[in-house]
Amino acid sequence: MKSLFDSVKTFLVSEDGPTAVEYAVMLALIIIVCLTAIKAVGTTANDRFTDVKNALTPAP
């Protein structure tokens, strides 16, 4: 019975769980920032390509 209490105490004192959660939250935030940046760059690039296409297409 004492080893059960010792294992629970060790588990509660251990900082591996919270550290893993912190890393997961940081990773999620980094992914959100990257996706937002990619979307912004993609939209800007699409607008530029549209401008070039319209400039190269002869007007009727």
N, CA, C and O atoms as a Maestro MAE file, in Angstrom:
{
 s_m_m2io_version
 :::
 2.0.0
}

f_m_ct {
 s_m_title
 :::
 protein
 m_atom[240] {
  # First column is atom index #
  i_m_mmod_type
  r_m_x_coord
  r_m_y_coord
  r_m_z_coord
  i_m_residue_number
  s_m_chain_name
  s_m_pdb_residue_name
  s_m_pdb_atom_name
  i_m_atomic_number
  :::
  1 25 0.819 -1.185 0.000 1 A "MET " " N  " 7
  2 3 0.000 0.000 0.000 1 A "MET " " CA " 6
  3 2 0.869 1.256 0.000 1 A "MET " " C  " 6
  4 15 0.521 2.273 -0.601 1 A "MET " " O  " 8
  5 25 2.022 1.159 0.699 2 A "LYS " " N  " 7
  6 3 2.902 2.302 0.774 2 A "LYS " " CA " 6
  7 2 3.483 2.622 -0.606 2 A "LYS " " C  " 6
  8 15 3.678 3.793 -0.934 2 A "LYS " " O  " 8
  9 25 3.761 1.603 -1.410 3 A "SER " " N  " 7
  10 3 4.319 1.860 -2.736 3 A "SER " " CA " 6
  11 2 3.293 2.561 -3.632 3 A "SER " " C  " 6
  12 15 3.670 3.348 -4.500 3 A "SER " " O  " 8
  13 25 2.005 2.283 -3.431 4 A "LEU " " N  " 7
  14 3 0.957 2.966 -4.184 4 A "LEU " " CA " 6
  15 2 0.951 4.450 -3.849 4 A "LEU " " C  " 6
  16 15 0.866 5.296 -4.739 4 A "LEU " " O  " 8
  17 25 1.041 4.761 -2.550 5 A "PHE " " N  " 7
  18 3 1.088 6.165 -2.148 5 A "PHE " " CA " 6
  19 2 2.355 6.844 -2.663 5 A "PHE " " C  " 6
  20 15 2.325 8.005 -3.070 5 A "PHE " " O  " 8
  21 25 3.459 6.115 -2.642 6 A "ASP " " N  " 7
  22 3 4.713 6.679 -3.163 6 A "ASP " " CA " 6
  23 2 4.606 6.951 -4.654 6 A "ASP " " C  " 6
  24 15 5.086 7.979 -5.131 6 A "ASP " " O  " 8
  25 25 3.981 6.039 -5.400 7 A "SER " " N  " 7
  26 3 3.834 6.268 -6.844 7 A "SER " " CA " 6
  27 2 2.925 7.442 -7.132 7 A "SER " " C  " 6
  28 15 3.205 8.225 -8.040 7 A "SER " " O  " 8
  29 25 1.831 7.590 -6.375 8 A "VAL " " N  " 7
  30 3 0.926 8.722 -6.576 8 A "VAL " " CA " 6
  31 2 1.639 10.020 -6.224 8 A "VAL " " C  " 6
  32 15 1.504 11.017 -6.933 8 A "VAL " " O  " 8
  33 25 2.391 10.011 -5.142 9 A "LYS " " N  " 7
  34 3 3.134 11.203 -4.732 9 A "LYS " " CA " 6
  35 2 4.155 11.576 -5.800 9 A "LYS " " C  " 6
  36 15 4.283 12.753 -6.138 9 A "LYS " " O  " 8
  37 25 4.877 10.609 -6.334 10 A "THR " " N  " 7
  38 3 5.861 10.867 -7.381 10 A "THR " " CA " 6
  39 2 5.180 11.422 -8.630 10 A "THR " " C  " 6
  40 15 5.696 12.340 -9.268 10 A "THR " " O  " 8
  41 25 4.034 10.867 -8.973 11 A "PHE " " N  " 7
  42 3 3.289 11.343 -10.145 11 A "PHE " " CA " 6
  43 2 2.840 12.794 -9.970 11 A "PHE " " C  " 6
  44 15 2.947 13.595 -10.899 11 A "PHE " " O  " 8
  45 25 2.345 13.128 -8.791 12 A "LEU " " N  " 7
  46 3 1.857 14.479 -8.543 12 A "LEU " " CA " 6
  47 2 2.993 15.497 -8.471 12 A "LEU " " C  " 6
  48 15 2.806 16.654 -8.849 12 A "LEU " " O  " 8
  49 25 4.156 15.088 -7.997 13 A "VAL " " N  " 7
  50 3 5.295 15.996 -7.889 13 A "VAL " " CA " 6
  51 2 5.990 16.156 -9.235 13 A "VAL " " C  " 6
  52 15 6.598 17.194 -9.495 13 A "VAL " " O  " 8
  53 25 5.910 15.155 -10.083 14 A "SER " " N  " 7
  54 3 6.575 15.184 -11.388 14 A "SER " " CA " 6
  55 2 6.073 16.350 -12.227 14 A "SER " " C  " 6
  56 15 4.885 16.672 -12.206 14 A "SER " " O  " 8
  57 25 6.975 16.980 -12.962 15 A "GLU " " N  " 7
  58 3 6.600 18.117 -13.799 15 A "GLU " " CA " 6
  59 2 6.576 17.756 -15.285 15 A "GLU " " C  " 6
  60 15 6.509 18.647 -16.131 15 A "GLU " " O  " 8
  61 25 6.628 16.497 -15.606 16 A "ASP " " N  " 7
  62 3 6.625 16.084 -17.017 16 A "ASP " " CA " 6
  63 2 5.294 16.363 -17.687 16 A "ASP " " C  " 6
  64 15 5.265 16.788 -18.842 16 A "ASP " " O  " 8
  65 25 4.198 16.134 -16.995 17 A "GLY " " N  " 7
  66 3 2.870 16.359 -17.573 17 A "GLY " " CA " 6
  67 2 2.631 17.816 -17.934 17 A "GLY " " C  " 6
  68 15 2.295 18.109 -19.081 17 A "GLY " " O  " 8
  69 25 2.793 18.746 -16.984 18 A "PRO " " N  " 7
  70 3 2.588 20.164 -17.319 18 A "PRO " " CA " 6
  71 2 3.549 20.666 -18.392 18 A "PRO " " C  " 6
  72 15 3.174 21.500 -19.217 18 A "PRO " " O  " 8
  73 25 4.771 20.173 -18.389 19 A "THR " " N  " 7
  74 3 5.731 20.598 -19.407 19 A "THR " " CA " 6
  75 2 5.261 20.155 -20.789 19 A "THR " " C  " 6
  76 15 5.358 20.921 -21.748 19 A "THR " " O  " 8
  77 25 4.756 18.935 -20.901 20 A "ALA " " N  " 7
  78 3 4.262 18.451 -22.183 20 A "ALA " " CA " 6
  79 2 3.061 19.276 -22.640 20 A "ALA " " C  " 6
  80 15 2.922 19.560 -23.830 20 A "ALA " " O  " 8
  81 25 2.203 19.659 -21.717 21 A "VAL " " N  " 7
  82 3 1.040 20.476 -22.068 21 A "VAL " " CA " 6
  83 2 1.488 21.852 -22.537 21 A "VAL " " C  " 6
  84 15 0.945 22.382 -23.506 21 A "VAL " " O  " 8
  85 25 2.469 22.433 -21.865 22 A "GLU " " N  " 7
  86 3 2.985 23.741 -22.277 22 A "GLU " " CA " 6
  87 2 3.563 23.673 -23.686 22 A "GLU " " C  " 6
  88 15 3.322 24.563 -24.502 22 A "GLU " " O  " 8
  89 25 4.319 22.625 -23.969 23 A "TYR " " N  " 7
  90 3 4.879 22.464 -25.314 23 A "TYR " " CA " 6
  91 2 3.772 22.298 -26.347 23 A "TYR " " C  " 6
  92 15 3.874 22.832 -27.451 23 A "TYR " " O  " 8
  93 25 2.729 21.573 -26.008 24 A "ALA " " N  " 7
  94 3 1.619 21.379 -26.940 24 A "ALA " " CA " 6
  95 2 0.904 22.698 -27.222 24 A "ALA " " C  " 6
  96 15 0.519 22.964 -28.360 24 A "ALA " " O  " 8
  97 25 0.725 23.523 -26.190 25 A "VAL " " N  " 7
  98 3 0.084 24.823 -26.379 25 A "VAL " " CA " 6
  99 2 0.964 25.719 -27.243 25 A "VAL " " C  " 6
  100 15 0.467 26.389 -28.148 25 A "VAL " " O  " 8
  101 25 2.264 25.736 -26.971 26 A "MET " " N  " 7
  102 3 3.180 26.547 -27.791 26 A "MET " " CA " 6
  103 2 3.167 26.085 -29.239 26 A "MET " " C  " 6
  104 15 3.167 26.909 -30.153 26 A "MET " " O  " 8
  105 25 3.155 24.778 -29.456 27 A "LEU " " N  " 7
  106 3 3.126 24.242 -30.812 27 A "LEU " " CA " 6
  107 2 1.841 24.651 -31.525 27 A "LEU " " C  " 6
  108 15 1.873 25.014 -32.701 27 A "LEU " " O  " 8
  109 25 0.722 24.597 -30.831 28 A "ALA " " N  " 7
  110 3 -0.551 25.004 -31.430 28 A "ALA " " CA " 6
  111 2 -0.523 26.483 -31.813 28 A "ALA " " C  " 6
  112 15 -0.998 26.848 -32.889 28 A "ALA " " O  " 8
  113 25 0.023 27.332 -30.956 29 A "LEU " " N  " 7
  114 3 0.111 28.758 -31.263 29 A "LEU " " CA " 6
  115 2 1.037 29.019 -32.451 29 A "LEU " " C  " 6
  116 15 0.740 29.862 -33.298 29 A "LEU " " O  " 8
  117 25 2.148 28.303 -32.512 30 A "ILE " " N  " 7
  118 3 3.069 28.462 -33.638 30 A "ILE " " CA " 6
  119 2 2.389 28.043 -34.936 30 A "ILE " " C  " 6
  120 15 2.551 28.707 -35.959 30 A "ILE " " O  " 8
  121 25 1.635 26.956 -34.907 31 A "ILE " " N  " 7
  122 3 0.931 26.489 -36.105 31 A "ILE " " CA " 6
  123 2 -0.102 27.519 -36.544 31 A "ILE " " C  " 6
  124 15 -0.243 27.783 -37.738 31 A "ILE " " O  " 8
  125 25 -0.823 28.101 -35.594 32 A "ILE " " N  " 7
  126 3 -1.828 29.117 -35.940 32 A "ILE " " CA " 6
  127 2 -1.173 30.327 -36.584 32 A "ILE " " C  " 6
  128 15 -1.678 30.850 -37.577 32 A "ILE " " O  " 8
  129 25 -0.047 30.780 -36.026 33 A "VAL " " N  " 7
  130 3 0.663 31.932 -36.592 33 A "VAL " " CA " 6
  131 2 1.171 31.608 -37.993 33 A "VAL " " C  " 6
  132 15 1.059 32.434 -38.900 33 A "VAL " " O  " 8
  133 25 1.724 30.423 -38.174 34 A "CYS " " N  " 7
  134 3 2.229 30.026 -39.498 34 A "CYS " " CA " 6
  135 2 1.100 29.961 -40.526 34 A "CYS " " C  " 6
  136 15 1.255 30.450 -41.645 34 A "CYS " " O  " 8
  137 25 -0.019 29.369 -40.163 35 A "LEU " " N  " 7
  138 3 -1.131 29.273 -41.102 35 A "LEU " " CA " 6
  139 2 -1.675 30.651 -41.470 35 A "LEU " " C  " 6
  140 15 -2.040 30.891 -42.621 35 A "LEU " " O  " 8
  141 25 -1.729 31.550 -40.498 36 A "THR " " N  " 7
  142 3 -2.186 32.908 -40.764 36 A "THR " " CA " 6
  143 2 -1.237 33.620 -41.712 36 A "THR " " C  " 6
  144 15 -1.679 34.298 -42.639 36 A "THR " " O  " 8
  145 25 0.061 33.473 -41.489 37 A "ALA " " N  " 7
  146 3 1.052 34.106 -42.357 37 A "ALA " " CA " 6
  147 2 0.993 33.524 -43.766 37 A "ALA " " C  " 6
  148 15 1.075 34.268 -44.744 37 A "ALA " " O  " 8
  149 25 0.855 32.218 -43.882 38 A "ILE " " N  " 7
  150 3 0.775 31.580 -45.195 38 A "ILE " " CA " 6
  151 2 -0.463 32.057 -45.947 38 A "ILE " " C  " 6
  152 15 -0.406 32.306 -47.151 38 A "ILE " " O  " 8
  153 25 -1.570 32.182 -45.242 39 A "LYS " " N  " 7
  154 3 -2.795 32.655 -45.888 39 A "LYS " " CA " 6
  155 2 -2.628 34.083 -46.380 39 A "LYS " " C  " 6
  156 15 -3.052 34.412 -47.487 39 A "LYS " " O  " 8
  157 25 -2.012 34.934 -45.565 40 A "ALA " " N  " 7
  158 3 -1.806 36.333 -45.962 40 A "ALA " " CA " 6
  159 2 -0.884 36.427 -47.173 40 A "ALA " " C  " 6
  160 15 -1.156 37.191 -48.099 40 A "ALA " " O  " 8
  161 25 0.191 35.666 -47.175 41 A "VAL " " N  " 7
  162 3 1.124 35.679 -48.308 41 A "VAL " " CA " 6
  163 2 0.447 35.108 -49.550 41 A "VAL " " C  " 6
  164 15 0.642 35.616 -50.654 41 A "VAL " " O  " 8
  165 25 -0.344 34.060 -49.372 42 A "GLY " " N  " 7
  166 3 -1.046 33.455 -50.504 42 A "GLY " " CA " 6
  167 2 -2.044 34.410 -51.136 42 A "GLY " " C  " 6
  168 15 -2.161 34.480 -52.360 42 A "GLY " " O  " 8
  169 25 -2.759 35.138 -50.301 43 A "THR " " N  " 7
  170 3 -3.732 36.100 -50.818 43 A "THR " " CA " 6
  171 2 -3.029 37.215 -51.582 43 A "THR " " C  " 6
  172 15 -3.479 37.619 -52.655 43 A "THR " " O  " 8
  173 25 -1.930 37.709 -51.029 44 A "THR " " N  " 7
  174 3 -1.167 38.771 -51.693 44 A "THR " " CA " 6
  175 2 -0.591 38.268 -53.019 44 A "THR " " C  " 6
  176 15 -0.642 38.974 -54.026 44 A "THR " " O  " 8
  177 25 -0.049 37.060 -53.019 45 A "ALA " " N  " 7
  178 3 0.506 36.506 -54.245 45 A "ALA " " CA " 6
  179 2 -0.585 36.313 -55.289 45 A "ALA " " C  " 6
  180 15 -0.368 36.600 -56.466 45 A "ALA " " O  " 8
  181 25 -1.742 35.837 -54.881 46 A "ASN " " N  " 7
  182 3 -2.849 35.642 -55.811 46 A "ASN " " CA " 6
  183 2 -3.271 36.975 -56.427 46 A "ASN " " C  " 6
  184 15 -3.531 37.052 -57.627 46 A "ASN " " O  " 8
  185 25 -3.337 38.015 -55.611 47 A "ASP " " N  " 7
  186 3 -3.686 39.344 -56.136 47 A "ASP " " CA " 6
  187 2 -2.654 39.821 -57.156 47 A "ASP " " C  " 6
  188 15 -3.011 40.391 -58.187 47 A "ASP " " O  " 8
  189 25 -1.389 39.590 -56.869 48 A "ARG " " N  " 7
  190 3 -0.330 39.998 -57.809 48 A "ARG " " CA " 6
  191 2 -0.452 39.245 -59.136 48 A "ARG " " C  " 6
  192 15 -0.351 39.846 -60.206 48 A "ARG " " O  " 8
  193 25 -0.667 37.944 -59.063 49 A "PHE " " N  " 7
  194 3 -0.803 37.162 -60.292 49 A "PHE " " CA " 6
  195 2 -2.022 37.610 -61.095 49 A "PHE " " C  " 6
  196 15 -1.980 37.647 -62.325 49 A "PHE " " O  " 8
  197 25 -3.095 37.947 -60.405 50 A "THR " " N  " 7
  198 3 -4.287 38.445 -61.093 50 A "THR " " CA " 6
  199 2 -3.990 39.775 -61.783 50 A "THR " " C  " 6
  200 15 -4.419 40.001 -62.915 50 A "THR " " O  " 8
  201 25 -3.257 40.653 -61.101 51 A "ASP " " N  " 7
  202 3 -2.876 41.937 -61.706 51 A "ASP " " CA " 6
  203 2 -2.020 41.731 -62.955 51 A "ASP " " C  " 6
  204 15 -2.217 42.407 -63.965 51 A "ASP " " O  " 8
  205 25 -1.081 40.807 -62.885 52 A "VAL " " N  " 7
  206 3 -0.216 40.534 -64.043 52 A "VAL " " CA " 6
  207 2 -1.030 39.937 -65.180 52 A "VAL " " C  " 6
  208 15 -0.840 40.315 -66.336 52 A "VAL " " O  " 8
  209 25 -1.938 39.008 -64.871 53 A "LYS " " N  " 7
  210 3 -2.789 38.399 -65.887 53 A "LYS " " CA " 6
  211 2 -3.644 39.466 -66.585 53 A "LYS " " C  " 6
  212 15 -3.776 39.475 -67.809 53 A "LYS " " O  " 8
  213 25 -4.214 40.354 -65.782 54 A "ASN " " N  " 7
  214 3 -5.047 41.397 -66.357 54 A "ASN " " CA " 6
  215 2 -4.220 42.371 -67.190 54 A "ASN " " C  " 6
  216 15 -4.712 42.889 -68.192 54 A "ASN " " O  " 8
  217 25 -2.986 42.626 -66.799 55 A "ALA " " N  " 7
  218 3 -2.137 43.517 -67.562 55 A "ALA " " CA " 6
  219 2 -1.704 42.901 -68.885 55 A "ALA " " C  " 6
  220 15 -1.506 43.621 -69.863 55 A "ALA " " O  " 8
  221 25 -1.556 41.591 -68.931 56 A "LEU " " N  " 7
  222 3 -1.116 40.901 -70.139 56 A "LEU " " CA " 6
  223 2 -2.268 40.584 -71.083 56 A "LEU " " C  " 6
  224 15 -2.049 40.385 -72.278 56 A "LEU " " O  " 8
  225 25 -3.494 40.534 -70.564 57 A "THR " " N  " 7
  226 3 -4.650 40.226 -71.393 57 A "THR " " CA " 6
  227 2 -5.074 41.487 -72.137 57 A "THR " " C  " 6
  228 15 -5.310 42.525 -71.519 57 A "THR " " O  " 8
  229 25 -5.172 41.399 -73.468 58 A "PRO " " N  " 7
  230 3 -5.585 42.585 -74.219 58 A "PRO " " CA " 6
  231 2 -7.033 42.963 -73.911 58 A "PRO " " C  " 6
  232 15 -7.894 42.095 -73.758 58 A "PRO " " O  " 8
  233 25 -7.281 44.228 -73.824 59 A "ALA " " N  " 7
  234 3 -8.641 44.711 -73.577 59 A "ALA " " CA " 6
  235 2 -9.477 44.570 -74.838 59 A "ALA " " C  " 6
  236 15 -8.969 44.813 -75.932 59 A "ALA " " O  " 8
  237 25 -10.750 44.183 -74.719 60 A "PRO " " N  " 7
  238 3 -11.580 44.005 -75.920 60 A "PRO " " CA " 6
  239 2 -11.983 45.323 -76.567 60 A "PRO " " C  " 6
  240 15 -12.680 45.325 -77.582 60 A "PRO " " O  " 8
  :::
 }
 m_bond[239] {
  # First column is bond index #
  i_m_from
  i_m_to
  i_m_order
  :::
  1 1 2 1
  2 2 3 1
  3 3 4 2
  4 3 5 1
  5 5 6 1
  6 6 7 1
  7 7 8 2
  8 7 9 1
  9 9 10 1
  10 10 11 1
  11 11 12 2
  12 11 13 1
  13 13 14 1
  14 14 15 1
  15 15 16 2
  16 15 17 1
  17 17 18 1
  18 18 19 1
  19 19 20 2
  20 19 21 1
  21 21 22 1
  22 22 23 1
  23 23 24 2
  24 23 25 1
  25 25 26 1
  26 26 27 1
  27 27 28 2
  28 27 29 1
  29 29 30 1
  30 30 31 1
  31 31 32 2
  32 31 33 1
  33 33 34 1
  34 34 35 1
  35 35 36 2
  36 35 37 1
  37 37 38 1
  38 38 39 1
  39 39 40 2
  40 39 41 1
  41 41 42 1
  42 42 43 1
  43 43 44 2
  44 43 45 1
  45 45 46 1
  46 46 47 1
  47 47 48 2
  48 47 49 1
  49 49 50 1
  50 50 51 1
  51 51 52 2
  52 51 53 1
  53 53 54 1
  54 54 55 1
  55 55 56 2
  56 55 57 1
  57 57 58 1
  58 58 59 1
  59 59 60 2
  60 59 61 1
  61 61 62 1
  62 62 63 1
  63 63 64 2
  64 63 65 1
  65 65 66 1
  66 66 67 1
  67 67 68 2
  68 67 69 1
  69 69 70 1
  70 70 71 1
  71 71 72 2
  72 71 73 1
  73 73 74 1
  74 74 75 1
  75 75 76 2
  76 75 77 1
  77 77 78 1
  78 78 79 1
  79 79 80 2
  80 79 81 1
  81 81 82 1
  82 82 83 1
  83 83 84 2
  84 83 85 1
  85 85 86 1
  86 86 87 1
  87 87 88 2
  88 87 89 1
  89 89 90 1
  90 90 91 1
  91 91 92 2
  92 91 93 1
  93 93 94 1
  94 94 95 1
  95 95 96 2
  96 95 97 1
  97 97 98 1
  98 98 99 1
  99 99 100 2
  100 99 101 1
  101 101 102 1
  102 102 103 1
  103 103 104 2
  104 103 105 1
  105 105 106 1
  106 106 107 1
  107 107 108 2
  108 107 109 1
  109 109 110 1
  110 110 111 1
  111 111 112 2
  112 111 113 1
  113 113 114 1
  114 114 115 1
  115 115 116 2
  116 115 117 1
  117 117 118 1
  118 118 119 1
  119 119 120 2
  120 119 121 1
  121 121 122 1
  122 122 123 1
  123 123 124 2
  124 123 125 1
  125 125 126 1
  126 126 127 1
  127 127 128 2
  128 127 129 1
  129 129 130 1
  130 130 131 1
  131 131 132 2
  132 131 133 1
  133 133 134 1
  134 134 135 1
  135 135 136 2
  136 135 137 1
  137 137 138 1
  138 138 139 1
  139 139 140 2
  140 139 141 1
  141 141 142 1
  142 142 143 1
  143 143 144 2
  144 143 145 1
  145 145 146 1
  146 146 147 1
  147 147 148 2
  148 147 149 1
  149 149 150 1
  150 150 151 1
  151 151 152 2
  152 151 153 1
  153 153 154 1
  154 154 155 1
  155 155 156 2
  156 155 157 1
  157 157 158 1
  158 158 159 1
  159 159 160 2
  160 159 161 1
  161 161 162 1
  162 162 163 1
  163 163 164 2
  164 163 165 1
  165 165 166 1
  166 166 167 1
  167 167 168 2
  168 167 169 1
  169 169 170 1
  170 170 171 1
  171 171 172 2
  172 171 173 1
  173 173 174 1
  174 174 175 1
  175 175 176 2
  176 175 177 1
  177 177 178 1
  178 178 179 1
  179 179 180 2
  180 179 181 1
  181 181 182 1
  182 182 183 1
  183 183 184 2
  184 183 185 1
  185 185 186 1
  186 186 187 1
  187 187 188 2
  188 187 189 1
  189 189 190 1
  190 190 191 1
  191 191 192 2
  192 191 193 1
  193 193 194 1
  194 194 195 1
  195 195 196 2
  196 195 197 1
  197 197 198 1
  198 198 199 1
  199 199 200 2
  200 199 201 1
  201 201 202 1
  202 202 203 1
  203 203 204 2
  204 203 205 1
  205 205 206 1
  206 206 207 1
  207 207 208 2
  208 207 209 1
  209 209 210 1
  210 210 211 1
  211 211 212 2
  212 211 213 1
  213 213 214 1
  214 214 215 1
  215 215 216 2
  216 215 217 1
  217 217 218 1
  218 218 219 1
  219 219 220 2
  220 219 221 1
  221 221 222 1
  222 222 223 1
  223 223 224 2
  224 223 225 1
  225 225 226 1
  226 226 227 1
  227 227 228 2
  228 227 229 1
  229 229 230 1
  230 230 231 1
  231 231 232 2
  232 231 233 1
  233 233 234 1
  234 234 235 1
  235 235 236 2
  236 235 237 1
  237 237 238 1
  238 238 239 1
  239 239 240 2
  :::
 }
}
